[in-house]
């Protein structure tokens, strides 16, 4: 159990090192980007077409993007698991023949 705690602590500390603390600078940069401008226009169009508020439209856009990210994350994870299973089955087959 102690080794699990040690690993968990190491994982958290390693993530902490990767955090970029320049929030204000990063927010300014992304807010001024063409991508955010395009998303803003899309939110307006969605709100108008669906007869909903811009807040509701923004939530729908964010939810859709998060769902896409989640789907692809799951897909990539499953691909990796399938490859690992294949590798493990391959190495088990080699071990059983010797």
C-alpha positions in Angstrom: 0.0 0.0 0.0 2.9 2.3 0.8 4.3 2.0 -2.8 0.9 3.0 -4.2 0.9 6.2 -2.1 4.4 6.8 -3.3 3.4 6.4 -7.0 0.3 8.5 -6.5 2.4 11.3 -5.0 4.9 11.1 -7.8 2.2 11.3 -10.5 0.6 14.4 -8.9 4.0 16.1 -8.5 5.0 15.3 -12.1 1.7 16.9 -13.3 2.3 20.0 -11.1 5.6 20.6 -12.9 3.8 20.7 -16.3 1.3 23.5 -15.2 1.8 26.8 -17.0 1.2 29.6 -14.5 0.9 32.4 -17.1 -2.9 32.3 -17.1 -3.5 36.0 -17.9 -1.1 35.9 -20.9 -2.5 32.7 -22.2 -6.1 33.9 -21.9 -5.3 37.1 -23.7 -3.5 35.2 -26.5 -6.4 32.7 -27.0 -9.1 35.4 -26.7 -7.4 37.3 -29.6 -7.1 34.2 -31.8 -9.0 33.7 -35.1 -10.3 30.3 -33.7 -12.1 32.0 -30.8 -13.5 34.6 -33.2 -14.9 31.7 -35.3 -16.3 29.9 -32.3 -18.0 33.2 -31.2 -19.6 33.5 -34.6 -20.7 29.9 -34.4 -22.3 30.5 -31.0 -24.3 33.5 -32.4 -25.5 31.4 -35.4 -26.5 28.5 -33.2 -28.3 30.7 -30.8 -30.2 32.4 -33.6 -31.0 29.2 -35.4 -32.2 27.3 -32.3 -33.9 30.4 -30.8 -31.8 30.0 -27.6 -29.6 32.3 -25.6 -26.0 32.8 -26.4 -25.1 31.3 -23.0 -27.1 28.1 -23.9 -25.5 28.0 -27.3 -22.0 28.4 -25.8 -22.8 25.5 -23.5 -23.9 23.3 -26.4 -20.8 24.1 -28.4 -18.5 23.3 -25.4 -20.4 20.1 -24.6 -20.0 19.0 -28.2 -16.3 19.7 -28.3 -15.8 17.9 -25.0 -17.8 14.9 -26.2 -15.7 14.7 -29.4 -12.5 14.9 -27.2 -13.9 12.2 -24.9 -14.8 9.9 -27.8 -11.4 10.2 -29.4 -9.7 9.8 -26.1 -11.6 6.6 -25.5 -10.9 5.4 -29.0 -7.1 6.0 -28.7 -7.2 4.3 -25.3 -9.0 1.2 -26.7 -6.6 1.1 -29.7 -3.7 1.0 -27.2 -5.3 -1.6 -25.1 -6.0 -3.8 -28.2 -2.4 -3.4 -29.3 -1.1 -4.3 -25.8 -3.4 -7.4 -25.7 -2.0 -8.4 -29.1 1.5 -8.0 -27.9 0.8 -9.9 -24.7 -0.9 -12.7 -26.6 2.0 -12.8 -29.0 4.6 -13.1 -26.2 2.5 -15.7 -24.4 2.3 -17.8 -27.6 6.1 -17.6 -27.9 6.5 -18.6 -24.2 4.2 -21.5 -24.5 6.0 -23.0 -27.5 9.4 -23.1 -25.7 
